[in-house]
Amino acid sequence: MAGREQYEVVIVGGGPAGLCAALYGGRGMLRTVLLERGVPGGELLNTEWIEDYPGFPKVKGRELADLMTQHALQFGAEIRQENAESIVRRPDGIFEVTTSLGTIFEAPAVIITAGGTPLKLEVPGELEYAGRGVSYCAVCDGAFFKGETIAVVGGGDAAVEEADYLTRYAEKVYLIHRRGELRASRILQERLFQNPKIEVVWNKRVLELFGDPSGLKTIALEDTETGQLSELKATGCFVFIGFRPNSGIVQQHFAHDASGYMITDDRMMTSIPGLFAAGDLRVQLTRQVTTAVGDATTAAIAVEKYLTERRQSGAGVGSGAHAGV
Ligand code: NAP
């Protein structure tokens, strides 16, 4: 329902960082709302098994997402299925988070945990065969490739983990990497090299994807060292080459790195006072579920302190001229 609503903190994005921030916001007795356009869980929903979350030696991504959602709700946070489209800080220090339904959520603090969008190869054929062979989510689409030969592109944790996952469906999985060395963690690499269904195609760049009306058939490659051209027969091409942070909804200038990742201080506050960032869209060494919830814990506790300081300075935590509208 369109209109203005007031909270003490608005959390934008419902992945592990958002859900953890909501848990702490609720537990800190802050009027807390989390906006998520889909089902809460974020990247957890695209991951079959999580095995590096302390206390859970092996847990389904979906199950952990449900548990985190219930946990946040138990502490009194509200979760709303709305797509946040813009975040603006007014001169009085109150943020307006506007959603595609036209609702304006007002709060003196916002925690943005909106994650990222998968990077595309940006080669001819990628768009044409999206949904007909090209995919960015193994858990969502893997089952369509039972008994087939497919390729995974990338050399990071995501590509290596998903190549392994996809062998439960595919007969053969090529892992195409542009260098001669993987970026992925050692434990994931070991699992990859032990999997007889996986063949790593080293030093290759995808040039173009070819197929027919039934879907993808061939991947054209170029050797990154020799320039030699080759082809690979594959009916699937799963692309895991990183992602672009979803920081574009912030309408004012904020400090960021060359790729658009948000720079924060040690309280997770961005260069915009009252705007905090946590999880995948923040500049940091690694992006794990544990680091996302760690960021979020810091951010939510920092919000409490920020609101106290704001109250003490006389600014209040209400939403100024619009309070009660
Ligand atoms: P990433 O670590 O940034 O790796 C991206 C990979 O794609 C790199 O190997 C990169 O090659 C390659 N690449 C980038 N652009 C390319 C292009 N245009 N064409 C071909 N290859 C390209 O991304 P990620 O694997 O999505 O992981 C993102 C973050 O999430 C990381 O911090 C990762 O640790 C974390 N993560 C963790 C887990 C886990 O622990 N289980 C699972 C998934 C993700 P170069 O190596 O040559 O740069």
Boltz pocket constraint, residues with backbone or C-beta under 6 A from the ligand:
constraints:
  - pocket:
      binder: B
      contacts: [[A, 52], [A, 120], [A, 121], [A, 153], [A, 154], [A, 155], [A, 156], [A, 157], [A, 158], [A, 159], [A, 161], [A, 176], [A, 178], [A, 179], [A, 181], [A, 182], [A, 183], [A, 204], [A, 240], [A, 241], [A, 242], [A, 243], [A, 285], [A, 286], [A, 287], [A, 288]]
      max_distance: 6.0
